[in-house]
C-alpha cells in the first residue's frame, strides 16, 4: 500500500488500482503508464510540483500528453511566477520519488490545481505513489480530497 491508496481508502472514495511493469530505461513515466494501461494519454495525468514566486510549492495535475503552462499555473495559484521545483524539494515535500509522485497522500499538503480537461472524463488516472502503479478515480473526488481547484493550466 502507498499513502495515496491509503488516503483514497480512508475517505471511502470509489477507485481502482492499476499495476504495470515499469521499464527503468523509460523516462517518460506518464506516457509509459498510458501506453502500458492502453489508455488515451489525455486521460492519464501527471503530478508536477512547482515553486511559486520562489517562496512556496504547489501541485499541478495535467494530462501526460500536455505541457504545463507556468504562466497559467501562476495565475491559477494567485502568484506572479511559477517554475518547476527542484527534484530534491519535490521528493522531500511529497515523500515520493520522481516518476511516482501522486497528488494523493503527500507528506506535506500543498495547494493543488487540476487541469480543467480532467472534468471531460468520468475517471482519470494518476500515480498511486510509485512507478508502475496508477489509481483511477473521478476527477471530482480527486478535487474534493485535495481541496484543489480546476483551471486551464496547459500550454
Order of alpha helices (4+ residues) and beta strands (2+ residues): alpha-beta-alpha-beta-beta-alpha-beta-alpha-beta-beta-beta-alpha-beta
